[in-house]
Amino acid sequence: MGEAKNYWKSYGLSDREVENLPTLYQHYMNKNEE
């Protein structure tokens, strides 16, 4: 997860946003499957 965190931080995301990414990503994937 460390590398991914640095990757997202390079896009200007805050720590809190980065920690929410897995949730947002899963939500997005679930939405796309419908």
C-alpha positions as CSV (number, residue, x, y, z in Angstrom):
1,M,0.0,0.0,0.0
2,G,2.9,2.3,0.6
3,E,3.8,2.8,-3.0
4,A,0.1,3.3,-4.0
5,K,-0.2,5.9,-1.2
6,N,2.7,7.9,-2.6
7,Y,1.3,7.6,-6.1
8,W,-2.0,9.1,-5.1
9,K,-0.4,11.7,-2.9
10,S,1.5,12.9,-6.0
11,Y,-1.9,13.8,-7.4
12,G,-2.5,16.1,-4.4
13,L,-4.8,13.8,-2.5
14,S,-4.7,14.1,1.3
15,D,-3.9,11.2,3.6
16,R,-7.6,10.9,4.5
17,E,-8.6,10.8,0.8
18,V,-6.0,8.2,0.1
19,E,-7.3,6.0,2.9
20,N,-10.8,6.2,1.5
21,L,-9.7,5.2,-2.0
22,P,-10.2,1.4,-1.6
23,T,-13.8,2.1,-0.5
24,L,-14.4,4.5,-3.3
25,Y,-12.8,2.2,-5.8
26,Q,-14.9,-0.8,-4.7
27,H,-18.0,1.3,-4.8
28,Y,-17.2,2.4,-8.4
29,M,-16.5,-1.2,-9.5
30,N,-19.7,-2.4,-8.0
31,K,-21.6,0.3,-9.8
32,N,-20.0,-0.5,-13.1
33,E,-21.0,-4.2,-12.9
34,E,-24.7,-3.4,-12.8
